[in-house]
Amino acid sequence: MPEKTTLSESGYGFVLKLDDAIPVSDSTGLPPVRYNLSIEPGECVFVECRDDVRAAQFTDFCAGLLPVKKEEEANGKQGSVSCMGLNWAELDERRAQALRGRIGRITGDSGWIDLYEMHLNILWPSLHHSRTPYDKLVAEAVHLSQLFGLPGLPTQLPEKLSPLDRKRSEYVRAFMNRPSLLLLENPVSLGAPVELYNAFFTELTVARERGCAVLWIGSERSAWAGYARPGMQRFRLGGNGLIK
């Protein structure tokens, strides 16, 4: 955890907390067992998972998109998934969407909408989930684009960009709007230029220093080996759930 973390949003104890939560999931996705995980502001937690579908469902679970089994279905204690002190199950759709506006994500499939130019793809989550003025979002997106090696905010269709520039665009979208939580599925491409690695790790550290919590889920431990430090939580996500 960074030594100078700024906890401007310290009204809650954990940014993300899974408390004996059992996901509603079919047998091909996230195992329906009890999950426990707590991430403090500024903390970075690593989860090794070699199943892309399982990894995607786990991040959906953390983001309140995959529901928790109710007490009668769970045969015992009612579990919960909370983000910034708020239980996803207790939020109406409007409040849940507003809370998701505080989350930055990198997903395994990228989720680009091919019919929209890349700048719209990048800006859309912030426009949908927050009330930040459009001009301010554009200025932030241009700044982040340049940090990650793009000449400016890309305006081409996703398919017209190189794989490397699409990766840069993923970083821009994830760090937009100063997120309080980052959910990152395989965020690092091991073949990327060292300059892009350095830019990603630098921005990740800056986010953590202002209190952003990070859940990094990936298939290869080597991807985070250069960033991990003693004391950081590490788990493995497999057929038995989340195990240290």
Helices and strands as residue ranges (DSSP letters): E 16-21, E 35-39, E 44-48, H 52-62, H 71-74, E 80-83, E 86-87, G 88-90, H 93-100, E 103-106, H 118-129, H 134-147, G 158-160, H 163-175, E 181-185, H 194-209, E 213-218, G 221-223, E 234-238, E 241-243
